[in-house]
Amino acid sequence: MQTTSLEPEAIRARSAVSAVFFANGFALASWVPHIPVVKQYLGLGDGLLGLVLLAMAVGAVAALAASGALVRRFGSRSATRAAAIGVCLALPLPVLSPTIPLVAASLLIFGACNGALDVAMNAQAVAVERRHARPLMSSFHGLFSTGGLAGAAVAGTATWLGAPARAHVVGAAVAMLALVAAALPSLLRDGAEDGASELAFARPTGAIRTLGLLAFAALVAEGAMADWSAVFLHDVLFAGPALAAAGFAACSTAMAIGRFGGDAAVAAFGATAVLRLSGALGAAGLCLALLRGTPLAAIVGFGMVGLGIANAIPLIFRRAGNLEGVAPGTGLAATASLGYLGLLSGPPMIGLVAELTTLRVGLGLVVFCTAFLAIAARAVEPPTKRALDLGAGAESARKRVRGDASAGSWPNMLARAPTARDRCASREDAT
């Protein structure tokens, strides 16, 4: 139970983190609809456009390597503030840039700010969740999804009304900058993390490797739905353009709904049970979509996949931010790095397999990813009280060994050690 004096601060911090997650999703969704505009006015072919867009992914992955160290050095509050402002300021740059090199550089900056924010805001979310002493991570990610849906809706409306792309992205950036500026002062003051002088990436522990593989699998599935669901409906099941788009819409909507219900499910049934059921639901949904052979079944199946993977990343990131002996920023950065690798490599890997076989077989790889979530779900279980007690005991033992300047230093320990005369006197007293 939290004390009354902490409740207002904790409530304000939760609202602030919610606003940052929403703004991040809104900003990303505000850029994506304008990719065709950038392609057209720069005269880019598909191949060159792919290389230019790769700059954003490179920036994000590169930032992950540094973001853990930044969180450790300055705390998640300061890192979140800097990265959130950076995302808002970088949002208009790709659309405003007049040349291909400037667009690539802008996307590199935008991706770096987004990658840094991904780690920082999740580390801040871990701190807020600890203060509230109940699951909150899924609802934060639900607001990210809601921000994405809102950003896409606003972008679509602006395009329908004939608003210039540059005016839209500048307006979106100003609106999100105002939102985060109002929210950022209420973030928790967590300060620098213990061990900030250590390297951001030490040798990964078994727990980090497992969580990283889970993040990889979850984001392969998410990337596959974004890039291949419409293609599967259109090319394999011969659905029309509108019906083909409904597959990813069903997935995205189910994901947002699932995230808002995820915290209550975790509180009621536990993280392991929720992820195990989620992975099984995702695998079953994709099997339905691939094997039933009708557009309606595929749309329902893709919705089941969205519901199944909805809480995977929130649960994985929550556990990565609460690993024993690992600072939250470090655990999140290492886990997110493997997750981003899955997001980037998964869709091309599916395309390669589809080219050699069929798209059904390519998407079948995602069934194994969602099944892995169910099989390895135990990895997201929070530490037991006994483990925490053992960890605290080990830390106390290390402190006793290290000692302090006043009482635990080696000279003082030697001074308190019994002398030979003391031991002889003790034996004489005993006799």
FENSUL-V93587 format. One record per residue. N is the residue number from 0. RES is the residue in one letter. SS is DSSP state (~ for helix, > for strand, _ for the rest). Layout:
N:RES:SS
N:RES:SS
//
This chain:
0:M:_
1:Q:_
2:T:_
3:T:~
4:S:~
5:L:~
6:E:~
7:P:~
8:E:~
9:A:~
10:I:~
11:R:~
12:A:~
13:R:~
14:S:~
15:A:~
16:V:~
17:S:~
18:A:~
19:V:~
20:F:~
21:F:~
22:A:~
23:N:~
24:G:~
25:F:~
26:A:~
27:L:~
28:A:~
29:S:~
30:W:~
31:V:~
32:P:_
33:H:_
34:I:~
35:P:~
36:V:~
37:V:~
38:K:~
39:Q:~
40:Y:~
41:L:~
42:G:_
43:L:_
44:G:_
45:D:~
46:G:~
47:L:~
48:L:~
49:G:~
50:L:~
51:V:~
52:L:~
53:L:~
54:A:~
55:M:~
56:A:~
57:V:~
58:G:~
59:A:~
60:V:~
61:A:~
62:A:~
63:L:~
64:A:~
65:A:~
66:S:~
67:G:~
68:A:~
69:L:~
70:V:~
71:R:~
72:R:~
73:F:~
74:G:_
75:S:~
76:R:~
77:S:~
78:A:~
79:T:~
80:R:~
81:A:~
82:A:~
83:A:~
84:I:~
85:G:~
86:V:~
87:C:~
88:L:~
89:A:~
90:L:~
91:P:_
92:L:~
93:P:~
94:V:~
95:L:~
96:S:_
97:P:_
98:T:_
99:I:~
100:P:~
101:L:~
102:V:~
103:A:~
104:A:~
105:S:~
106:L:~
107:L:~
108:I:~
109:F:~
110:G:~
111:A:~
112:C:~
113:N:~
114:G:~
115:A:~
116:L:~
117:D:~
118:V:~
119:A:~
120:M:~
121:N:~
122:A:~
123:Q:~
124:A:~
125:V:~
126:A:~
127:V:~
128:E:~
129:R:~
130:R:~
131:H:~
132:A:_
133:R:_
134:P:_
135:L:_
136:M:~
137:S:~
138:S:~
139:F:~
140:H:~
141:G:~
142:L:~
143:F:~
144:S:~
145:T:~
146:G:~
147:G:~
148:L:~
149:A:~
150:G:~
151:A:~
152:A:~
153:V:~
154:A:~
155:G:~
156:T:~
157:A:~
158:T:~
159:W:~
160:L:_
161:G:_
162:A:_
163:P:_
164:A:~
165:R:~
166:A:~
167:H:~
168:V:~
169:V:~
170:G:~
171:A:~
172:A:~
173:V:~
174:A:~
175:M:~
176:L:~
177:A:~
178:L:~
179:V:~
180:A:~
181:A:~
182:A:~
183:L:~
184:P:_
185:S:_
186:L:_
187:L:_
188:R:_
189:D:_
190:G:_
191:A:_
192:E:_
193:D:_
194:G:_
195:A:_
196:S:_
197:E:_
198:L:_
199:A:_
200:F:_
201:A:_
202:R:_
203:P:_
204:T:_
205:G:~
206:A:~
207:I:~
208:R:~
209:T:~
210:L:~
211:G:~
212:L:~
213:L:~
214:A:~
215:F:~
216:A:~
217:A:~
218:L:~
219:V:~
220:A:~
221:E:~
222:G:~
223:A:~
224:M:~
225:A:~
226:D:~
227:W:~
228:S:~
229:A:~
230:V:~
231:F:~
232:L:~
233:H:~
234:D:~
235:V:~
236:L:_
237:F:_
238:A:_
239:G:_
240:P:~
241:A:~
242:L:~
243:A:~
244:A:~
245:A:~
246:G:~
247:F:~
248:A:~
249:A:~
250:C:~
251:S:~
252:T:~
253:A:~
254:M:~
255:A:~
256:I:~
257:G:~
258:R:~
259:F:~
260:G:~
261:G:~
262:D:~
263:A:~
264:A:~
265:V:~
266:A:~
267:A:~
268:F:~
269:G:_
270:A:~
271:T:~
272:A:~
273:V:~
274:L:~
275:R:~
276:L:~
277:S:~
278:G:~
279:A:~
280:L:~
281:G:~
282:A:~
283:A:~
284:G:~
285:L:~
286:C:~
287:L:~
288:A:~
289:L:~
290:L:~
291:R:~
292:G:_
293:T:_
294:P:~
295:L:~
296:A:~
297:A:~
298:I:~
299:V:~
300:G:~
301:F:~
302:G:~
303:M:~
304:V:~
305:G:~
306:L:~
307:G:~
308:I:~
309:A:_
310:N:_
311:A:~
312:I:~
313:P:~
314:L:~
315:I:~
316:F:~
317:R:~
318:R:~
319:A:~
320:G:_
321:N:_
322:L:_
323:E:_
324:G:_
325:V:_
326:A:_
327:P:~
328:G:~
329:T:~
330:G:~
331:L:~
332:A:~
333:A:~
334:T:~
335:A:~
336:S:~
337:L:~
338:G:~
339:Y:~
340:L:~
341:G:~
342:L:~
343:L:~
344:S:~
345:G:~
346:P:~
347:P:~
348:M:~
349:I:~
350:G:~
351:L:~
352:V:~
353:A:~
354:E:~
355:L:~
356:T:_
357:T:_
358:L:~
359:R:~
360:V:~
361:G:~
362:L:~
363:G:~
364:L:~
365:V:~
366:V:~
367:F:~
368:C:~
369:T:~
370:A:~
371:F:~
372:L:~
373:A:~
374:I:~
375:A:_
376:A:~
377:R:~
378:A:~
379:V:~
380:E:_
381:P:_
382:P:_
383:T:_
384:K:~
385:R:~
386:A:~
387:L:~
388:D:~
389:L:~
390:G:~
391:A:~
392:G:~
393:A:~
394:E:~
395:S:~
396:A:~
397:R:~
398:K:~
399:R:~
400:V:~
401:R:~
402:G:_
403:D:_
404:A:_
405:S:_
406:A:_
407:G:_
408:S:_
409:W:~
410:P:~
411:N:~
412:M:~
413:L:~
414:A:~
415:R:~
416:A:_
417:P:_
418:T:_
419:A:~
420:R:~
421:D:~
422:R:~
423:C:~
424:A:~
425:S:~
426:R:~
427:E:~
428:D:~
429:A:~
430:T:_
//
